[in-house]
């Protein structure tokens, strides 16, 4: 019984000493690199680590063993020490990790196609795109994805006009020397039909035509509809505004402004 108790005590003490293992960073390799590069951190007591910081910026990481962590240099990181944080302890490197750019400053070398309508896809080529936070078409923000450090896919945003493309990233901000030309799709904007041809304020009207993508205004005889939806490039649904009077329907979009040939008749609301 005494032997069993002794063995249990030894086991518990061993467990306590194991849990109390100090956490240290002895080295990391490489000592410098760009955002998104991989860094191996060596030391001790890494099991249970919850955060790895590159000079206060949190990184994605993997605890390989109690003495090894693999981490990715995060976007926004700057030169400074590396820290490994666990619930009860923190280790900070004595040396600094130097954040560099890849092959120089950020650049835009080209984009393809060089022209297109709103909602079309554009491939942008250059360098140091990793961590990009904004892509703008002549100042108008775009939806985009960073494919690699040298490639971005972006969508021409509604409201964009012809001009340079700008990329904002941790490596800097760059504007293309060439202009992207915003065009309409398959010709100018048109209104072919609408239905119904008449209705009271609040009526939902379906408007058919071409090049409606990115439409910013729908007006009934000059009065703006406060509720409309671009369903497709060929269809808009809009609600007749309260102050509207009989007249033509106007649509304003990146492809241009168009006025219907037919008149929409606004019927008066009937009182109960």
DAKA-V468393 format. One record per backbone hydrogen bond with DSSP energy under -0.5 kcal/mol. NH is the residue of the N-H (numbers start at 1). CO is the residue of the C=O. Records with the same first field share a line. If there is no record, write none. Layout:
NH = CO / CO
//
This chain:
5 = 1
6 = 2
7 = 3
8 = 4
9 = 5
10 = 6
11 = 7
12 = 8
13 = 9
14 = 10
15 = 11
16 = 12
17 = 13
18 = 14
19 = 15
20 = 16
21 = 18
24 = 22 / 44
26 = 24 / 42
27 = 42
29 = 40
33 = 98
36 = 73
37 = 34
39 = 71
40 = 29
41 = 39 / 69
42 = 27
43 = 67
44 = 24
46 = 66
49 = 46
50 = 85
51 = 85
53 = 83
54 = 57
55 = 53 / 81
57 = 54
58 = 56
59 = 52
60 = 72
62 = 70
64 = 62 / 68
65 = 68
68 = 65
69 = 41
70 = 62
71 = 39 / 69
72 = 60
73 = 37
77 = 74
78 = 54
80 = 97
83 = 53
84 = 91
85 = 51
86 = 89
91 = 84
93 = 82
97 = 80
98 = 31 / 96
99 = 97
100 = 33 / 98
103 = 101
106 = 171
107 = 127
109 = 125
110 = 125
112 = 123
116 = 181
119 = 156
120 = 117
122 = 154
123 = 112
124 = 122 / 152
125 = 110
126 = 150
127 = 107
129 = 149
132 = 129
133 = 168
134 = 168
136 = 166
137 = 140
138 = 136 / 164
140 = 137
141 = 139
142 = 135
145 = 153
147 = 145 / 151
148 = 151
151 = 148
152 = 124
153 = 145
154 = 122 / 152
155 = 143
156 = 120
160 = 157
163 = 180
166 = 136
167 = 174
168 = 134
169 = 172
172 = 169
174 = 167
176 = 165
180 = 163
181 = 114 / 179
182 = 180
183 = 116 / 181
186 = 184
189 = 255
190 = 210
192 = 208
193 = 208
195 = 206
199 = 265
202 = 240
203 = 200
205 = 203 / 238
206 = 195
207 = 205 / 236
208 = 193
209 = 234
210 = 190
212 = 233
215 = 212
216 = 252
217 = 252
219 = 250
220 = 223
221 = 219 / 248
223 = 220
224 = 222
225 = 218
229 = 237
231 = 229 / 235
232 = 235
235 = 232
236 = 207
237 = 229
238 = 205
239 = 227
240 = 203
244 = 241
245 = 220
247 = 264
249 = 262
250 = 219
251 = 258
252 = 217
253 = 256
256 = 253
258 = 251
260 = 249
264 = 247
265 = 197 / 263
266 = 264
267 = 199 / 265
//
